[in-house]
């Protein structure tokens, strides 16, 4: 191609212009032809069927005309899209894995320097501590230098994390092993070192650096300190506290998990150790309270800025584990007060959750569940079974009625009711209702109260859960029958501690069963026809149970006047039920028909 490219472009532009003019001319001629044909059809009268075929009008030929080429301005092609950055190589994880392994091995070497070298008498303590400090400073300096080099981010994070953890363990050794500085000074120095490393993690926007600072300390700090002591617990709490401001504005859920673990795991181990030692430790209980405060405050601060609210709420609940296990190290009064405080604090957060940012539905459910568990622990720690049972059953009634629209409240009420019923069964088992059993006044009064509350809890739970479910009502009626029997038998034994009281209690129980059936039939007679099946079924079930008890137990067990009275009274009630229910039912149905016809 010998012509310049501008001449070629000019010639092509002229050709396209000529073609454009030609197409415009053809379009004009077609419009004119259509007009002529329309005029011809309008002047010719319509022919009889079949209509002749319209003649073919050939299109006139117009000779092509040449036009002078017109210059067209040059438009450059758009810039090609910028190339996408190359994806990270799949081998990148190898470097991270090697860096993590290097962190672990180096820190183990520091531990060997500080602990095993001291046990073997290698080097003087001053040299060991100084060597650890120099190594920590060199690692941090090397990491700072490497971070500014291309591709040095992974190595820089590993070096700085190793240096920070080494310095932190150096401070632990100075404070716990050699005792060169006091505990407050050691806590301040450890907090400064950890805060510096975590601040660098925030500056570099690296959650991995924060994890590599916290996680190794959780595993290696107890080895350096030769066990978990109260001072080590304080150091770990300081580490958890100083790591909180670093996470502000960062959605680092794994760093939060490491923070909670740093505070919780040493405390749980210390609580178990104190339990086997059999010693009370109020300072350890105070540390548990501090860990709970850190967990709650961290949750309220971090919830608005995280997308993992469910995980953060569960971690907060895990942070409550030490304070809810404080009864392993302190007496029951202190432990119950601490658990009650946790329950009240979390319940308050649930109530004002709409005003707190980030406290969404799932978070509120987790906090409410934790509050219920804390309340259960508080009651069982404060009271023995004879008092805890009625208290828990009363809580079940209150929570079921007040929180009937909330799923967590209903499950909490079920939990309180089940534990309260289990406590009731421990001091009044089923076999105690089959033979006369002596009971003291305190236990008898507790049984009477818990029997009433057990029946109320069964009814309240079914009413709050699903009042239209017949299977649930069957279970509730069974619980009510047992509660009534335990009440009457216990009352009889309190009034008369011999067989007479036992017989009178069972006689009263059978009569009450029949009376309850009569009440259900009376209630059913006042309902519309379509709504009677549930109460009628319950009444028939109670009648069947009362008749079975009457002939299988009362007839063979009760003696003398009690047997006579129970048969006569039950028979009269059954007669009254039959006559009265039929009359009420007919009257109610007639009233319904009359109202419908009007």
C-alpha positions as CSV (number, residue, x, y, z in Angstrom):
1,X,0.0,0.0,0.0
2,X,1.8,3.1,-1.3
3,X,-0.7,5.8,-0.6
4,X,-0.7,7.6,2.8
5,X,-3.3,6.4,5.2
6,X,-5.0,9.8,5.3
7,X,-5.7,9.7,1.5
8,X,-7.2,6.2,1.9
9,X,-9.4,7.4,4.7
10,X,-10.5,10.4,2.7
11,X,-11.4,8.3,-0.3
12,X,-13.4,5.8,1.8
13,X,-15.2,8.7,3.5
14,X,-16.2,10.1,0.1
15,X,-17.5,6.7,-1.1
16,X,-19.6,6.3,2.0
17,X,-21.0,9.9,1.5
18,X,-21.9,9.0,-2.1
19,X,-23.7,5.8,-1.0
20,X,-25.6,7.8,1.6
21,X,-26.8,10.3,-1.0
22,X,-27.8,7.5,-3.3
23,X,-29.8,5.7,-0.6
24,X,-31.6,9.0,0.2
25,X,-32.5,9.4,-3.5
26,X,-33.9,5.9,-3.7
27,X,-35.9,6.5,-0.5
28,X,-37.5,9.7,-2.0
29,X,-38.4,7.8,-5.3
30,X,-40.0,5.0,-3.3
31,X,-42.2,7.5,-1.4
32,X,-43.2,9.2,-4.7
33,X,-44.1,5.8,-6.2
34,X,-46.2,4.9,-3.3
35,X,-48.1,8.2,-3.6
36,X,-48.8,7.6,-7.3
37,X,-50.1,4.1,-6.7
38,X,-52.4,5.3,-4.0
39,X,-53.9,8.0,-6.3
40,X,-54.4,5.4,-9.0
41,X,-56.3,3.1,-6.6
42,X,-58.5,6.0,-5.5
43,X,-59.6,6.9,-9.2
44,X,-60.2,3.3,-10.5
45,X,-63.7,1.8,-9.4
46,X,-63.7,-1.5,-7.6
47,X,-63.8,-4.4,-10.0
48,X,-66.2,-7.4,-9.4
49,X,-64.6,-10.5,-7.8
50,X,-62.4,-12.0,-8.6
51,X,-60.3,-8.9,-8.7
52,X,-57.6,-8.8,-11.4
53,X,-54.0,-8.9,-10.4
54,X,-52.5,-5.4,-10.2
55,X,-50.0,-4.7,-13.0
56,X,-46.4,-4.7,-12.2
57,X,-44.8,-1.3,-12.3
58,X,-41.1,-1.6,-12.9
59,X,-38.9,0.7,-10.8
60,X,-37.2,3.4,-12.9
61,X,-33.5,3.3,-13.2
62,X,-31.6,6.2,-12.0
63,X,-28.0,6.4,-13.1
64,X,-25.5,6.6,-10.4
65,X,-23.9,10.0,-9.9
66,X,-20.5,10.6,-8.6
67,X,-19.9,13.1,-5.9
68,X,-16.7,14.8,-5.0
69,X,-15.1,13.3,-1.9
70,X,-15.7,15.2,1.3
71,X,-13.0,15.5,4.0
72,X,-13.9,13.7,7.2
73,X,-12.1,14.6,10.4
74,X,-9.9,11.9,12.0
75,X,-11.3,10.3,15.1
76,X,-8.8,8.3,17.1
77,X,-9.8,4.9,18.5
78,X,-10.7,4.9,22.3
79,X,-7.9,4.0,24.7
80,X,-7.8,0.2,25.4
81,X,-9.0,-0.8,28.9
82,X,-6.3,-0.9,31.5
83,X,-5.0,-4.4,32.1
84,X,-6.3,-6.1,35.3
85,X,-3.8,-6.5,38.0
86,X,-2.3,-10.0,38.0
87,X,-3.9,-12.4,40.5
88,X,-1.9,-13.5,43.4
89,X,-0.1,-16.7,42.8
90,X,-1.5,-19.8,44.2
91,X,1.9,-20.5,45.9
92,X,1.4,-17.4,48.1
93,X,0.1,-19.5,50.9
94,X,3.4,-21.3,51.1
95,X,5.1,-18.1,52.2
96,X,2.5,-17.4,54.8
97,X,2.7,-20.9,56.1
98,X,6.5,-20.7,56.4
99,X,6.2,-17.4,58.1
100,X,3.8,-18.7,60.7
101,X,6.0,-21.7,61.3
102,X,9.0,-19.4,61.7
103,X,7.0,-17.4,64.3
104,X,6.2,-20.5,66.3
105,X,9.7,-21.9,66.2
106,X,11.4,-18.6,67.1
107,X,9.0,-18.0,70.0
108,X,9.6,-21.6,71.3
109,X,13.3,-20.8,71.1
110,X,12.7,-17.7,73.3
111,X,10.8,-19.8,75.8
112,X,13.7,-22.2,75.9
113,X,16.0,-19.3,76.5
114,X,14.0,-17.9,79.3
115,X,12.8,-21.1,81.0
116,X,15.0,-24.1,80.2
117,X,18.2,-22.2,80.2
118,X,17.4,-20.9,83.7
119,X,16.7,-24.4,84.9
120,X,19.9,-25.7,83.4
121,X,21.9,-22.8,84.7
122,X,23.0,-21.7,81.2
123,X,24.0,-18.0,81.2
124,X,23.1,-15.6,83.9
125,X,19.5,-14.2,84.2
126,X,20.7,-10.8,83.1
127,X,22.1,-12.2,79.9
128,X,19.1,-14.3,79.2
129,X,16.7,-11.3,79.6
130,X,19.0,-9.0,77.7
131,X,19.3,-11.5,74.9
132,X,15.6,-11.8,74.7
133,X,15.2,-8.0,74.6
134,X,17.9,-7.6,71.9
135,X,16.3,-10.4,69.8
136,X,12.9,-8.8,70.1
137,X,14.2,-5.4,69.1
138,X,16.1,-6.8,66.1
139,X,13.1,-8.7,64.9
140,X,10.8,-5.6,65.1
141,X,13.5,-3.5,63.3
142,X,14.0,-6.0,60.6
143,X,10.2,-6.3,60.0
144,X,9.9,-2.5,59.8
145,X,12.7,-2.4,57.2
146,X,11.2,-5.3,55.2
147,X,7.7,-3.8,55.1
148,X,8.9,-1.0,52.8
149,X,10.4,-3.4,50.3
150,X,8.5,-4.9,47.4
151,X,6.8,-8.2,48.4
152,X,8.0,-7.9,52.0
153,X,4.6,-7.6,53.7
154,X,4.3,-11.2,54.7
155,X,7.8,-11.5,56.1
156,X,7.5,-8.1,57.9
157,X,4.3,-9.2,59.6
158,X,5.9,-12.4,60.8
159,X,9.0,-10.6,62.1
160,X,7.2,-7.9,63.9
161,X,4.7,-10.4,65.5
162,X,7.6,-12.5,66.7
163,X,9.5,-9.6,68.1
164,X,6.4,-8.2,69.9
165,X,5.6,-11.6,71.4
166,X,9.2,-12.2,72.5
167,X,9.3,-8.8,74.2
168,X,6.0,-9.6,76.0
169,X,7.3,-12.9,77.2
170,X,10.5,-11.2,78.4
171,X,8.4,-8.9,80.5
172,X,6.5,-11.9,81.9
173,X,9.8,-13.6,82.8
174,X,11.1,-10.4,84.5
175,X,7.9,-10.1,86.5
176,X,7.0,-13.6,87.4
177,X,10.2,-15.7,87.3
178,X,12.9,-13.3,88.5
179,X,10.6,-10.8,90.2
180,X,12.8,-7.9,89.3
181,X,9.9,-5.5,89.0
182,X,6.6,-5.3,90.8
183,X,3.4,-6.5,89.4
184,X,2.0,-3.1,88.5
185,X,5.1,-2.2,86.7
186,X,5.1,-5.5,84.8
187,X,1.5,-5.0,83.8
188,X,2.1,-1.5,82.5
189,X,5.2,-2.6,80.5
190,X,3.4,-5.6,79.1
191,X,0.4,-3.4,78.1
192,X,2.7,-0.9,76.4
193,X,4.5,-3.6,74.4
194,X,1.3,-5.3,73.3
195,X,-0.3,-2.0,72.5
196,X,2.7,-1.0,70.3
197,X,2.5,-4.3,68.3
198,X,-1.2,-4.1,67.9
199,X,-1.0,-0.4,66.9
200,X,1.4,-1.4,64.2
201,X,-1.1,-4.0,63.1
202,X,-3.8,-1.3,62.8
203,X,-1.4,1.0,60.9
204,X,-0.5,-1.8,58.4
205,X,-4.2,-2.8,58.3
206,X,-3.2,-6.4,59.1
207,X,-5.5,-8.6,61.2
208,X,-2.9,-11.4,60.8
209,X,-0.3,-9.3,62.7
210,X,-2.7,-8.9,65.6
211,X,-3.5,-12.6,65.6
212,X,0.2,-13.5,65.5
213,X,0.8,-11.2,68.5
214,X,-2.1,-12.6,70.6
215,X,-2.4,-16.3,69.8
216,X,1.2,-17.3,70.6
217,X,1.0,-15.6,74.0
218,X,-2.1,-17.5,74.9
219,X,-0.2,-20.8,74.5
220,X,3.3,-19.8,75.5
221,X,2.8,-17.3,78.4
222,X,1.8,-20.0,80.9
223,X,5.0,-21.9,80.1
224,X,7.1,-18.9,80.7
225,X,5.3,-18.0,83.9
226,X,5.5,-21.7,85.1
227,X,1.8,-22.1,85.4
228,X,-1.3,-19.9,85.5
229,X,-1.1,-17.5,88.4
230,X,-3.2,-14.5,89.3
231,X,-0.4,-12.3,88.0
232,X,-0.5,-14.0,84.6
233,X,-4.2,-13.7,84.5
234,X,-3.8,-10.0,85.1
235,X,-1.2,-9.8,82.2
236,X,-3.6,-11.5,79.9
237,X,-6.5,-9.3,80.9
238,X,-4.3,-6.3,80.2
239,X,-3.5,-7.7,76.8
240,X,-7.2,-8.2,76.1
241,X,-8.0,-4.6,77.2
242,X,-5.3,-2.9,75.1
243,X,-6.2,-4.8,72.0
244,X,-9.7,-3.3,72.0
245,X,-8.9,0.3,70.8
246,X,-6.8,-1.1,68.0
247,X,-9.9,-2.8,66.5
248,X,-12.0,0.4,66.3
249,X,-13.2,0.8,62.7
250,X,-11.9,-2.6,61.7
251,X,-14.1,-5.7,61.1
252,X,-11.6,-8.2,62.6
253,X,-13.8,-10.9,64.1
254,X,-10.8,-13.3,64.5
255,X,-8.9,-10.7,66.5
256,X,-11.9,-10.4,68.7
257,X,-12.0,-14.1,69.2
258,X,-8.3,-14.1,70.2
259,X,-9.0,-11.3,72.6
260,X,-11.9,-13.2,74.3
261,X,-9.8,-16.4,74.4
262,X,-6.8,-14.5,76.0
263,X,-9.1,-13.4,78.9
264,X,-11.3,-16.5,79.3
265,X,-9.0,-19.5,78.9
266,X,-6.5,-18.7,81.7
267,X,-9.4,-17.8,84.0
268,X,-11.2,-21.1,83.4
269,X,-8.0,-23.1,84.1
270,X,-7.4,-21.1,87.3
271,X,-11.0,-21.6,88.5
272,X,-10.7,-25.4,88.1
273,X,-7.3,-25.3,90.0
274,X,-8.9,-23.3,92.8
275,X,-11.8,-25.8,93.0
276,X,-9.5,-28.7,93.5
277,X,-7.5,-26.7,96.0
278,X,-10.6,-26.0,98.0
279,X,-9.7,-22.3,98.6
280,X,-11.8,-19.2,98.1
281,X,-10.2,-16.5,96.0
282,X,-12.0,-13.2,95.8
283,X,-9.3,-11.7,93.6
284,X,-9.8,-14.4,91.0
285,X,-13.5,-13.8,91.1
286,X,-12.8,-10.1,90.6
287,X,-10.7,-11.0,87.5
288,X,-13.6,-13.0,86.2
289,X,-15.8,-9.9,86.6
290,X,-13.2,-7.8,84.7
291,X,-13.2,-10.3,81.8
292,X,-17.0,-10.1,81.6
293,X,-16.9,-6.3,81.5
294,X,-14.3,-6.4,78.7
295,X,-16.5,-8.8,76.7
296,X,-19.6,-6.7,77.1
297,X,-18.0,-3.4,76.5
298,X,-16.1,-4.7,73.4
299,X,-19.4,-6.1,72.0
300,X,-21.2,-2.8,72.4
301,X,-18.4,-0.9,70.8
302,X,-17.7,-3.3,67.9
303,X,-21.3,-4.4,67.0
304,X,-22.2,-1.3,64.9
305,X,-19.2,-1.8,62.6
306,X,-19.1,-5.6,62.0
307,X,-20.9,-7.8,59.6
308,X,-20.5,-10.9,61.8
309,X,-22.9,-9.9,64.6
310,X,-24.0,-13.4,65.4
311,X,-20.4,-14.6,65.8
312,X,-19.5,-11.5,67.9
313,X,-22.6,-12.1,70.2
314,X,-21.6,-15.8,70.7
315,X,-18.1,-14.7,71.6
316,X,-19.6,-12.3,74.1
317,X,-21.6,-15.1,75.6
318,X,-18.3,-17.2,75.8
319,X,-16.7,-14.2,77.6
320,X,-19.3,-14.7,80.4
321,X,-18.1,-18.2,81.1
322,X,-15.6,-17.3,83.9
323,X,-18.0,-15.1,85.8
324,X,-20.8,-17.7,85.6
325,X,-18.3,-20.4,86.9
326,X,-17.1,-18.3,89.8
327,X,-18.8,-20.7,92.3
328,X,-15.7,-22.9,91.7
329,X,-13.5,-20.4,93.6
330,X,-15.9,-18.4,95.9
331,X,-18.8,-19.1,98.2
332,X,-22.3,-19.5,96.9
333,X,-23.5,-16.0,98.0
334,X,-20.8,-14.2,96.0
335,X,-21.2,-16.5,93.0
336,X,-25.0,-16.0,92.9
337,X,-24.6,-12.2,93.2
338,X,-22.2,-12.2,90.3
339,X,-24.4,-14.4,88.1
340,X,-27.4,-12.3,89.0
341,X,-25.5,-9.1,88.0
342,X,-24.7,-10.6,84.6
343,X,-28.3,-11.7,84.1
344,X,-29.6,-8.2,85.0
345,X,-27.0,-6.4,82.8
346,X,-27.6,-8.5,79.7
347,X,-31.4,-8.3,80.2
348,X,-31.1,-4.5,80.4
349,X,-29.2,-4.5,77.1
350,X,-31.9,-6.6,75.5
351,X,-34.7,-4.2,76.7
352,X,-32.9,-1.2,75.3
353,X,-31.6,-3.0,72.3
354,X,-33.6,-0.8,69.9
355,X,-31.7,2.2,71.0
356,X,-28.3,0.6,70.8
357,X,-26.7,0.5,67.3
358,X,-25.8,-3.0,66.2
359,X,-27.9,-4.9,68.8
360,X,-30.1,-6.6,66.2
361,X,-32.5,-9.4,66.6
362,X,-30.0,-12.3,66.6
363,X,-27.7,-10.4,69.0
364,X,-30.7,-9.8,71.4
365,X,-31.6,-13.4,71.2
366,X,-28.1,-14.5,72.2
367,X,-27.9,-12.0,75.0
368,X,-31.4,-13.0,76.3
369,X,-30.4,-16.7,76.3
370,X,-27.2,-15.9,78.2
371,X,-29.2,-13.8,80.6
372,X,-31.5,-16.7,81.2
373,X,-28.6,-19.1,81.8
374,X,-27.1,-16.6,84.2
375,X,-30.4,-16.3,86.1
376,X,-30.7,-20.1,86.4
377,X,-27.1,-20.3,87.8
378,X,-27.8,-17.5,90.2
379,X,-30.8,-19.2,91.7
380,X,-29.3,-22.7,91.9
381,X,-26.1,-21.2,93.5
382,X,-28.0,-19.2,96.0
383,X,-30.6,-21.7,97.2
384,X,-30.9,-25.4,97.8
385,X,-33.4,-27.6,96.0
386,X,-36.3,-27.0,98.4
387,X,-36.2,-23.3,97.8
388,X,-34.7,-23.2,94.3
389,X,-37.6,-25.3,92.9
390,X,-40.4,-22.9,93.8
391,X,-38.3,-19.9,92.8
392,X,-37.6,-21.4,89.4
393,X,-41.2,-22.4,88.8
394,X,-42.3,-18.9,89.8
395,X,-39.8,-17.5,87.2
396,X,-41.2,-19.8,84.6
397,X,-44.7,-18.5,85.2
398,X,-43.6,-14.8,85.0
399,X,-41.4,-15.2,82.0
400,X,-44.0,-17.3,80.1
401,X,-46.7,-14.7,80.7
402,X,-44.5,-11.6,80.2
403,X,-42.6,-12.9,77.2
404,X,-45.2,-14.9,75.4
405,X,-44.5,-13.1,72.2
406,X,-40.7,-13.8,72.2
407,X,-39.3,-17.1,71.2
408,X,-36.3,-16.9,73.5
409,X,-38.5,-15.9,76.5
410,X,-40.7,-19.0,75.9
411,X,-37.7,-21.3,75.7
412,X,-36.3,-19.7,78.9
413,X,-39.6,-20.3,80.7
414,X,-39.5,-23.9,79.6
415,X,-35.9,-24.2,81.0
416,X,-36.9,-22.7,84.3
417,X,-40.0,-24.9,84.5
418,X,-38.0,-28.1,83.7
419,X,-35.3,-27.5,86.2
420,X,-37.9,-26.4,88.8
421,X,-39.9,-29.6,88.2
422,X,-36.8,-31.7,88.5
423,X,-36.0,-30.0,91.9
424,X,-39.6,-30.7,92.9
425,X,-39.2,-34.4,92.1
426,X,-36.0,-34.7,94.0
427,X,-37.7,-34.0,97.4
428,X,-41.1,-35.5,96.4
429,X,-40.5,-38.4,94.0
430,X,-43.4,-40.4,92.6
431,X,-43.0,-43.3,95.0
432,X,-43.7,-40.9,97.9
433,X,-47.3,-40.6,96.7
434,X,-47.8,-44.4,96.9
435,X,-47.1,-44.8,100.6
436,X,-47.2,-42.6,103.7
437,X,-43.9,-40.8,104.0
438,X,-43.1,-38.5,106.9
439,X,-42.0,-35.0,106.0
440,X,-40.9,-32.0,108.1
441,X,-42.7,-28.7,108.1
442,X,-40.2,-26.7,106.0
443,X,-40.1,-29.4,103.3
444,X,-43.9,-29.8,103.4
445,X,-44.5,-26.1,102.9
446,X,-42.0,-26.0,100.1
447,X,-43.8,-28.9,98.4
448,X,-47.2,-27.2,98.8
449,X,-45.9,-24.0,97.2
450,X,-44.0,-25.7,94.4
451,X,-47.1,-27.9,93.6
452,X,-49.2,-24.9,93.0
453,X,-46.5,-23.2,91.0
454,X,-45.9,-26.4,89.0
455,X,-49.5,-26.5,87.9
456,X,-49.5,-22.8,87.1
457,X,-46.3,-23.1,85.1
458,X,-47.6,-26.0,83.0
459,X,-50.8,-24.1,82.1
460,X,-48.8,-20.8,81.5
461,X,-46.3,-22.5,79.2
462,X,-48.9,-24.2,77.0
463,X,-50.9,-21.0,76.9
464,X,-47.9,-19.0,75.8
465,X,-46.5,-21.5,73.3
466,X,-49.6,-22.8,71.4
467,X,-52.9,-22.7,73.2
468,X,-54.6,-24.5,70.3
469,X,-52.3,-27.6,70.4
470,X,-54.2,-30.5,72.0
471,X,-51.0,-32.6,72.5
472,X,-49.5,-29.8,74.7
473,X,-52.6,-29.6,76.7
474,X,-52.5,-33.3,77.4
475,X,-49.1,-32.9,78.8
476,X,-50.2,-29.9,80.9
477,X,-53.2,-31.8,82.3
478,X,-50.9,-34.7,83.3
479,X,-48.6,-32.3,85.1
480,X,-51.5,-30.6,86.8
481,X,-52.9,-33.9,88.0
482,X,-49.5,-34.8,89.5
483,X,-49.3,-31.4,91.1
484,X,-52.7,-31.6,92.6
485,X,-52.0,-35.1,94.0
486,X,-48.7,-34.0,95.5
487,X,-50.4,-31.0,97.1
488,X,-53.3,-32.9,98.7
489,X,-51.1,-35.8,99.9
490,X,-48.5,-33.5,101.4
491,X,-51.2,-31.4,103.0
492,X,-52.7,-34.5,104.5
493,X,-49.4,-35.6,105.9
494,X,-48.7,-32.2,107.4
495,X,-52.1,-32.2,109.1
496,X,-51.9,-35.8,110.3
497,X,-48.6,-37.6,110.0
498,X,-50.1,-41.1,110.1
499,X,-52.0,-43.2,107.5
500,X,-55.1,-41.1,108.0
501,X,-53.5,-38.0,106.5
502,X,-52.2,-40.1,103.6
503,X,-55.7,-41.6,102.9
504,X,-57.4,-38.2,103.2
505,X,-54.9,-36.7,100.8
506,X,-55.6,-39.3,98.1
507,X,-59.3,-39.1,98.7
508,X,-59.1,-35.3,98.1
509,X,-57.0,-35.8,95.0
510,X,-59.5,-38.1,93.4
511,X,-62.4,-35.7,94.2
512,X,-60.4,-32.7,92.8
513,X,-59.7,-34.7,89.6
514,X,-63.4,-35.2,89.1
515,X,-64.1,-31.6,89.9
516,X,-61.6,-30.4,87.3
517,X,-63.3,-32.6,84.8
518,X,-66.7,-31.1,85.7
519,X,-65.2,-27.6,85.3
520,X,-64.0,-28.5,81.8
521,X,-67.4,-29.8,80.8
522,X,-69.1,-26.7,82.1
523,X,-66.6,-24.6,80.1
524,X,-67.2,-26.6,77.0
525,X,-70.9,-26.2,77.2
526,X,-70.5,-22.4,77.0
527,X,-68.4,-22.6,73.8
528,X,-69.6,-22.8,70.2
529,X,-70.0,-26.3,68.8
530,X,-66.8,-26.1,66.8
531,X,-64.7,-25.2,69.8
532,X,-65.8,-27.9,72.2
533,X,-63.5,-30.7,71.2
534,X,-60.5,-29.7,73.2
535,X,-62.1,-29.1,76.6
536,X,-64.4,-32.1,76.1
537,X,-61.4,-34.3,75.4
538,X,-59.6,-33.0,78.5
539,X,-62.7,-33.6,80.6
540,X,-63.1,-37.1,79.4
541,X,-59.4,-37.8,80.0
542,X,-59.7,-36.6,83.6
543,X,-62.8,-38.7,84.1
544,X,-60.9,-41.8,82.8
545,X,-57.9,-41.0,85.0
546,X,-60.1,-40.5,88.1
547,X,-62.0,-43.7,87.5
548,X,-58.8,-45.7,87.0
549,X,-57.4,-44.3,90.3
550,X,-60.6,-44.9,92.0
551,X,-60.8,-48.6,91.2
552,X,-57.1,-49.5,90.9
553,X,-55.7,-47.5,93.8
554,X,-58.3,-46.1,96.1
555,X,-60.4,-49.2,96.3
556,X,-57.5,-51.3,97.5
557,X,-55.5,-48.8,99.4
558,X,-57.9,-46.4,101.2
559,X,-59.5,-47.8,104.3
560,X,-62.7,-47.2,106.3
561,X,-64.6,-44.0,105.8
562,X,-62.2,-42.6,103.2
563,X,-63.1,-45.3,100.7
564,X,-66.8,-44.8,101.3
565,X,-66.6,-41.0,101.1
566,X,-64.5,-41.0,97.9
567,X,-66.9,-43.3,96.1
568,X,-70.0,-41.4,97.1
569,X,-68.6,-38.0,96.3
570,X,-67.2,-39.1,93.0
571,X,-70.5,-40.8,92.0
572,X,-72.6,-37.7,92.9
573,X,-70.3,-35.5,90.9
574,X,-70.5,-37.8,87.9
575,X,-74.3,-37.8,88.1
576,X,-74.4,-34.0,88.4
577,X,-72.0,-33.7,85.5
578,X,-74.1,-35.9,83.2
579,X,-77.4,-34.1,84.0
580,X,-76.0,-30.6,84.1
581,X,-73.9,-30.9,81.0
582,X,-76.8,-32.2,78.9
583,X,-79.0,-29.4,80.2
584,X,-76.5,-26.7,79.6
585,X,-75.6,-28.0,76.2
586,X,-79.3,-28.2,75.0
587,X,-79.9,-24.7,76.4
588,X,-76.9,-23.3,74.7
589,X,-77.7,-24.9,71.3
590,X,-81.2,-23.6,71.4
591,X,-80.0,-20.1,72.1
592,X,-77.6,-20.4,69.1
593,X,-80.4,-21.6,66.8
594,X,-82.8,-18.8,67.9
595,X,-80.1,-16.2,67.4
596,X,-79.3,-17.6,63.9
597,X,-83.0,-17.5,62.7
598,X,-83.5,-14.0,63.9
